[in-house]
Amino acid sequence: MESAGQRSSAPQRRSTLDLIMSQIRRKRTGPERRPLGRFLSWTAERSSEDRGRSSGEGSPGGGVMRRHSALTSDPPEEPQDLGWGRVCVGLQKLGKRSDSKTLSLSHCDVTVTELLELASLLQLLPLLEELDLAWNPLVGGGLGALTSHLRQVGRLKTLRLCSCRLDADDVTALGEALGSVPLLEVLDLSWNGGVGGALQGLLGKLHPTLKELHLASCRLTAHDAALLGEALLSLPRLWLLDVSGNHRLGQDVEGFGALASSLRHAASIGTLRLRSCGLSGPGLDLLGSSLRCLASVRELDLSTNKSLSGQLHRLTVHLSHLTQLEVLDLHLCGLTRSDVGALVQVLPCLPALTELDVSANAEVGGALQPLVSALPLARLRRLPLNNCRLSEASVAAAALALPGLLSVDVSWSKVVGGRLSLLLGALQPGVAQELLLSSCELTAEDLQQLGAASRRGLLTALRVLDVSYNGSVGEGGWAALFSAADGLGSLEDLDLSLRPTGAASCSAWMPALLGALPRLQTLTRLAMQRWTMSAQERRRLEHAVRRRSLLLELQEGEPRPHSGSERSCGQESPEGSAGEE
């Protein structure tokens, strides 16, 4: 195993996300970046009004305290109050929520210098229980500036440092500081490649109070897996363990075996995430033998492990012991018909199952009927079937599972086009909250059927409607959908976008959309990527939403926020799923 010095000197491979984010930062001008330091700095927080009223500018805070004393009969503020006030003002300017127990500075481009200033304020925040510094890549290499002050916040229960480019020295500094936060329950170090190979300085110092440990995409090694296995023995309250995205874990049978064998002693685990860990047949055998002792597991994520193809039977023989299992994720695992058959055999032994994800497995479509027949449909709430190569018969089988589902996802299934009425007829009024029909080759008649379902009250609870990438829908179909807007009173997210290579005019149904918007009062996002319109139509559309907190997306890469809405609009596609591994 490489030494810490060798790891720090070796160039780290940068992920695609890192490269994209670095390009964005280069393009952002100085004023566009959010300078955290000037918000936390006392001198920057004092406004010209404060300086004008203050009679004692020589003392940082004395003027404010004297002014407060002169205007009211209340006693002067304590230093702790002043310190927290400084943080609150800064957080409000950053658009963050302020709370005496929660400090969130995620996505703020925090630098090491600003980290030092934050560390100096911790003594003024004795009630702090949650500290979130996630997605601040400039923090990497300087975390010690903060950890040396963690003793000031002894009540800390949650520490989030995901995607901060932490290195081995940061992990060591964090490990040395853990003794001063004995109540820590949640530790998130995900998306830090430098954590891999450096866990020996951390795991042995975790407290028995820990309930969640997030180590996703940390480039963990076989030695890390063995160390993690030893640490599990001293974490009796651990509820969630996430080691997803560590591709080498499952490839080393000895290292993964040490972790898997230790799991049988972690009886408190309720959520186990092993997405994209390179699991194969031997790894399933090792994991399965431990599952017998994990009766408390409620969520098991094995998704994006393509080497499981044809091997699932090695695990399903043990799944019957997970009688409390509620969520089983097997999407993008290359499942074969024999795998689905093995799953069908064990499903009757999982009466608590509410979510089964077998999406992005092409052969599931041909074996869907026996799968649906074996599911506990009375409890089932999610059954994503996007990109499963559905057939005409499997669409009918899917309809049997729809009545109780909160989310209906058959995206990327061309066979749905012209047959949507079969699925809509199976819906129960006021149940479905998501209806995802992207790239289904829907027709104008399908959209008319969707409008009719809305008028019948079947979609009153619907919050998300995705009919993107359906350029085959005629003008009359879109108009029919918008005319039934009264039945979509809970809709929050509507996606009508065309494919990246497509473009079409929306002039014919723009009047229907404009007439529907006043009735869609809960709508917070409207995506119309690549639909073309005249300048006048665009102005009318923007005018219709000018007083609403609605994110209007009219051109790819140029979302148009209104009233300060900053809602994320990411969407997963088959290409995106495939790229996870």
N, C-alpha and C positions, 0 to 999 in steps of 0.2 A: 504494500500500500504506500502511496506517495506521502512524503512528509508534508507538513503544513507549509514549509518554505517552498517546496517544489510546486505545491498547488498554487500558491500566491504568485509565483513567478511565471507559471505557465499561462499562456493566453486562453481565456475562457471563450468557448463558442457562444456566439450571440444568437438568440432566437430571432425568428422573423418579427415577433412583436417588439423586441428590443430595437431592431433596425428601423421599424416604422416609427416608433416613438422618438428615436433620436433624430430622424428626419423632421418630424413635427416640431421638435424643440428648436432646431436650427432655423426654421421658418418663422417662429414666433418672435416678434419684436419685444424690446424691453418692456413697454407698457402693457403688453398682452399677458406677460407672465405675472403670476401672483406672488409678489415679494412678501413672504411671510414675516421676515424680520421687522419691517417697518410697522407691521400690525401688532407685533408683540412688544416692540420697543415703547418705553414709557414716553420718551420725548416726542416720538412721532404721533402718539395718541392724543397729545394735548392739542386741542383746537385753538384757533386764534381767539375764540370767545373765552376759553379757559384762561389763556394768558392775559387777556384784558381784565378779567375779573380777579385773577389771583394777585395777591399782594406780596407773596413770598415765592418768587420764581426761582430763587436759588436752591430751594429744597424740592426734590422730585416727589411731590405728593403733599408737601406741607401746605401749599397754597390751596389745593382742593379741599384739604381737611379743614382749614380755617374758614374757607368760604362756606362749606357745609355747616360748620358750627355757627356761623353768623346768621345764616338764613333759616335755620331750624333749631329746635331745642334738643335734637337728638345728639348723642355723643359722637365724637369723631369715629370715622371708619377705622377698623383694624387693618394692619398691613395685609392680612390674608384677604380681606374684602377688596382692597385696592389691587392686589395681584390678580385675583379672579376677575375683577372688572376689566383689567387690561386684556386678559385672554378672551373674555366675552366679546369685547368690541372687535378684536381681531377676527374672531370666528364669524361674527355677523357680517363683516366686510368680505369674508371669503365665501359667504353663502352657506356656512356650516351651522349646525345646531349647537347651542351652548347649554351645558348642564354641569353642575358642580361635581357630578360623579362620572361624566363622560367627556373625553377630549378627543375629537376626531380631526385629524389633519391629513387624511388620505388624499392623494392626487393634488398636493399643494407644492410640489417641487421644493420640498424642504432641503436645505443645504446643511452641511456639517456646522457651519457658523450659526445658523438658526437653531440647530439642534442644541448647541451649547446654551443659547439664550433660553430655549425651552427648558433645559435641564435646571437652569437657575431659578425658574419659576415653580418647579415642582414642590419646593418647600412651602409655597403658598397655597397648594392644592391638596390638603391632607385628606379630603374625602374622595379623591379620585379612585374610581374602580375600573374604568375602561380607558385604555390609551390605544388609539388607532393611528399608526403612521404608515399604513400600507400604500404601495405604489408611489414611493418617493425614492427613486433609484440613486439620487445623489447622496443619500444617507450612507450607502455602502462604504465600509472602511473606516467609518468614524462613529460607530454605534457606542463605543466606549464612553464618548462624551455624555451620553444619556444614561447608560447603565450604572455609572458610578454615582448617580443621584437617585436611583430607584428606591433607596432606603427611605426617602422622604415621602413615598406614597405606599406605605406598608399595607394599605387596604386593597391594592390593585388586584383585580380578579381576571381581567382580560387584557392581553397584549397582542396586538396585530402588527406584524412586520413583513407581510408578504410582499414580494416584488420590490425589495429595497436593495438588491445587489449586495447582500451581506457576504462577507468572506469569512475565512477560518478565524481570523482575529476577532471579528464581530461575534461569532458564535461562542468563542472562548470568554469574551467579556460578558456576554449575556449569561453564560453559565455561572460565572463568578458572582454575578449580581442576584441570581435567583434566591439566594439565602435571605435576602431582604424583602422578598415578596412571598411570604409563606402561605398566602391565601389564593395564589394564582390558580385559576380554573381553566382558562382558555389561552393557549399559545399557538399562534399562527405564523409559521415561517415559510409558507408555501412560495413557490416561484423564486427561490433564491438558490441558484446553482452552486454557489460557494458553500452551502451547508453540507453538501455531499462530501464524505470523507472527514468531516470535522465534528461529528456528533459526539465523539468521545468526551469533548469538553462541556457537554450540555446534559446528556441524558441521565447521567448518574446523579445530577443535582436537582432533578425535578421533584416537586413535593407530592405527597400522597393525595393532596386536594385536587390535582389536575383532572379535569373532566373531558377536555378536548385537546387533541394534538394534531395539528395540520402540518404535514410535510410533503405536500403535493409538488411535483416537478422540482425536486431539490437535488437531482442527480445522486441519489443515494446508492451506495455501493453494497456489496455482499457483507463487508465488515460492518457497515452501518446497520444492515438488517439484523445481524447477530447482536449488536449492541442494543438495538431497539427491543429485540426479544427479551434481553436481560432486564431492560428498564420496565417492561410491562409487569414484571413480577412485583414491583414496588409501587404500582399505580392502581390501587384497588378500586378507585372510583372512576376510572377512565371509561367514558361513554362513547366517545367518537375518536376513531383513528383513521386518518386519511393519508395514504402514501401513494396516491394516484400519480400517474405521469412519470414514475421512476422506472424506465424501461428495463434497466438491468436487474431489477430485483428478482423477477421470475426466471431470468435466464440462468442465474447461478442457483442450482438446486440446493447446494449446501447452505448458502446464506439465507435463502428464502425459507429453507426447512427450519432453521433456527428460529426465525420469526414466527412461522406457522405453528411450530410445536409450542411456543410460548403463549400463543393465543388461547390455548385450552385452559390456561390459568387466569385469563382475563375475563372472568365470568360476567363482569359488569358491562362489557361492550355492547352497545345497542346499534351503532352505525359503523360499518366496516367498508371503506372505500379502497378498492384495488384497481381502479380504472387505468388502463394502458400501462400495465406493469410487466408486460412480456410473459404473462402466465401461459403455461403449456400443460400437457397431460400430467407429467410428474408433479408439477406445482399444484394441480387440482387435487391429486391424491393426498399431498401433504396438508393442504388447506381443509379438505373434506374430513380428515381424521380429527381435526381440531373443532370443526363445526359441531360435532356431537356434544361438545362441552359448552357451547355458546347459545344456550336456549333463549337468552335475552336479546339476541340480535333482531332488530326490526328493519334495518336497511342494509342490503348487500349490493355493492356496485362492482361488477366485474366487466363493465363495458369496455369496448375498444381493445380487447385482447383477441386479436384475430387468430392466434395460435390455438384457441379453444375449439376451432372448427373441427367437428367430428369427435371431440373429446369430452363433451359435456356430461356424458353418462358417468364419468369418473367422479363427478361432483354431485349429481342429482341423487345418488344413492344415500348421500349424507344429508341432503336438504330437508328430508322429512323430520329431522330433529329440531328444525327451526320453526316451531309451532306458532311463534309470535311474529314471524316475518311479515312485514307489511309492504316493503318495496324491494323488488328484484330487478336490477338493471343489467340487461344483456345486449344492449344495442351495439351494433357494429362489431360483432364477434364472429362473423362468417358462419353463423349457425346453418347446419345442414338439416335435411328432413329427419335424419336419425337423431340429431340433437333435439329437435322439436318433439320427436316421439319420446325421448327420455324425459323431457320436461313435462309432457302430458302425464306421464306415469306418476310424477311426484306432486303435481298440482293439487290433487284431492287432499293431500296431507298438509296443505298450507291454507287453513281456513281464514287466517287474518289478512291475507294478501289483498291490498287495495291498489297496487300499482305494479304492472309488469311492462317493461320496456324491451321489446324485441325489434325495434325499428332498425332500419338500415341493414337488414339481413334479407338478402334477395330471395332465399328459398323459403322464408316464412309464409309468403303468399300462397304457396302450393300446399301448405299443411295447416292453414288457419282454422279450418272447420273443426278438427279434433281438438285443437288448442283452445278454442273458444268454449267448446263443450265441457272441457275439464276445469275451466276457471270458476271461482266463486263469484258469479256475476252480481249477486246481491250486495257484495261489499266493494266490488271493483270500481275505481274512480278514474284511473288512467290506463289506457292501452294504446300507446303510440304505434301507428302502423305505417308511418311515412317511409317511402323508399323500400317497400317490401315486395315489390313486383306483384301487386294484387291482381287477381284474375276476376272474371265475372262471378264465379262461384264464391271466391273469397270476399267479395264486396257484400254478398248476401250473408255470409258468415259473420262479417264484421258488424252488420246491422243488428245481429242478435245481442251483441255486447253493449250497444249504445245507450239503452234507456237510463242507466245509472251513472254514465261517465260524465265527469266535469270537464274533461278535455277530449275533443275528437280531432285526431290528426291522421289524415290520409294523404298528406301532401306527396307530391312526386309520384302520383299513381294515375297514369293517363286513363286507365279504365274507368275511373270515376266519372269522367266526362260523359254526359248523356244518361247517367244512372244516379245522379245525386238524390233524386226523389226517393230512392230506396233507402238511403241513409237518413234523410230528413224525416221520413215516415216513422222511423224507430225512436225519434227523440221524444222525451217527456217534457211537458211544459215547465219552464223555469228551472231546469237542471243544468244544462250545458253552459259553461262559462267561456270556453274556447272552441272555436271552429276553424281549423287550419286546413285550407284547401289549395295551397300553393301548387302551381304547375300540374293541374289535374285536367287540362284541356276542357274546361267547363264551356258550356254552350249558353246561348241566350235563354234557352228553355230552363237550364239549370238555375240561372239567376232568377228567373221568374218563379220557379219553385221555391227558391230561397226567400223571395219576397212574400210568397203565399204562406210559408211557414212562420215568418215574422208576424204576419197579420193574424195568424191563428194563435199567437201567444206562446209559441214554442221557444222563442229566443229572448225572452224578457230578462234572463239572467246573463246573457252573453256579454262578455267584456272584451274579448279579442276575436276579430274576424279577419282572416287572412285569405284573400282571393287573388293574391299577386301571381304574376307570370301566367295569366290566363288571357292571352291576347285573342283567343278564339271567340270570346264573348262578344256578341254584337251590341250595337248601340241600344237596342231595346232592352237588353238584359240588364245593363247598368241602370237605366232609367227605372226599370221595374223594381230593382233592389232599393233605390233611394225613395221611391214612392211609398215603401213600407217602413219608413224610418220610425214611425210611431211605436212599432214593436221592438225597437232596439234601444230602449230607454237607458240601459246600463252600459252601452258600448263605450269603451275607452280607447281602443286601438283598432284602426281600420287601415288595411294595406291593400291598395289597388295597383301597385307598381307593375310595370311591364319588365320583360327580361332585359338584361344589359344590352343585348343586341337589337332590341325592338324599339319602336316608336310609333305612336298613333295619336290622332287628334281626339280630344275629349269634348269638343265644342257641342256635339249633338246631345250629350247628357249633362253638360255643365249646369243648365238651368235646374235640372232635377236635383243635382247635388247641392246647389245653393239653396234650394227650397227645403232640403232635408236638414241642413246644418243647424238651424234654430231648434230643431226637435232632438238633436243629438247633444244635449247639454253636458253629458259626462265625457264626451270625446276629448282626449288629451293628445292624440297623435293621429295624423292623417297622412299616409304615404301615397304619393302619386308620381313616383319616379318614372321618367321618360314619357309621360303623357304630355303632348304639346298643346298649347293654347295661345290665343292672341294676347297682346299686352293688355288689352281692355279686360279680357276674361281673368287674367291673372290679378289685376287690380281689384276686380269685383270679389274674387275669392279671398284675397288678403284682407279686404275691407270687411268681409263677413266674419272673420275670426280675429279682428284686430283687438277686441276687448276680452279675449279669452286666453286662458293658459293652454294653448294648443300648439303642438309642434307640427308644422306644415312642411313636408318634404316634397319639393317639386323637381329637384334636379339631383342626380346622384352626386354624393360628396358635398352637397350644399344644403343641409337641413336648415330651415328657416324658423327659428324659435320666436314665439310670441309671448309676451308678458313674463319673460324670464324662465320659461320652461326649459329644463335641461335633461329631459328624459332620454335615457339611452334607447337606441333603436337597433340593436344588434339582432341578427336573425340567423339561425342555424340552417344550413343547407346540407345536402348529401356531401358536397365537396368539402364543406367545413368540418363535418363529422369525420370524414375519411382522413382529414389532415391532422386529427388529434394524435394519431400514432406515429 
